């Protein structure tokens, strides 16, 4: 619970200082992770699914939410190939499921990914298959983003702000 | 008097009362299985005399053979430094303020309150979620959101609300430690004068507390009286609650 609430507090702080002001100024805000991360991770840690959604109900609904989906094996391989030391909490070591970091990561993140599958449905996120090449992914992302930006932009132009 | 809730609070499961249970959505990994402990809350605004009353109550309970654990607002070792730091800087807003409190509470609930209840302690809580609800309510945070947020709190067996009027409170605070920035609601920026701000802010807080009295079954105690008079009343009510429910000297009978 404290883990969940601490992250929510951090999120609230960033929302009010880093996200809402630029949105008000008509800027595009790119968020690396959003409330969905909390929904997946906190629920995997045993927090009530509905409670965490209500907790984050003050968040701004994104115009576009992308989910980069990757099988757990690819995720593990990528991390290990870069010889990244798996982080304690990222590997869910706090849950005590395994004393082996890699095994723990696999168990924990596997469950997190399952949770994400529900979330994608629930919130209508756009899925990008992240096992593909970077170029492929980026092309898809650009198409999806362009659709949004085009819409927003035309609205702004028609506003006819006087200087 | 909510005497019917005594037994169900003690035995857990079959009661119609929520006493000793989660208010709302429970913490899935921490089911409450009719723990033997009791949670007594002393609520009241800043400077009303809660801490003094708790000290006296604790002594009295311990002399009578009860194990007593104490917990108090923002006393979580995990969160206290962070909260102090955030209060000292100017970066805190009403939302993050509310959530830091909730984090502190969650930590103490998991690490102090629930383990103590499990072990059969009487937990005396100096303030409880009602302080959070009142403070956030005054600051315009959505009431329903707050109640959902604190749904994981345990409904205390007894909630004593030390009630006072602003005039008496102002004098009492000025006689002791003086008015402090946060207790005067200076963050609400209603004016530069700390005295006026204190009066206005505390009046609002008192209204918030009063409005919760029925919802959360407060036992309202007149806190304008002398310390020993208040203490007598607390002891009388606590004794009436504990005696029929449990005899700490005969634990074998409850098995």
Interface residues (C-beta under 8 A of the other chain):
Chain A: X1 X2 X5 X6 X8 X9 X12 X13 X16 X17 X46 X47 X48 X50 X51 X54 X55 X57 X58
Chain B: X24 X25 X26 X27 X28 X29 X78 X79 X91 X93 X95 X96 X99 X100 X102 X103 X106 X107 X109 X110 X145 X148 X149 X151 X152
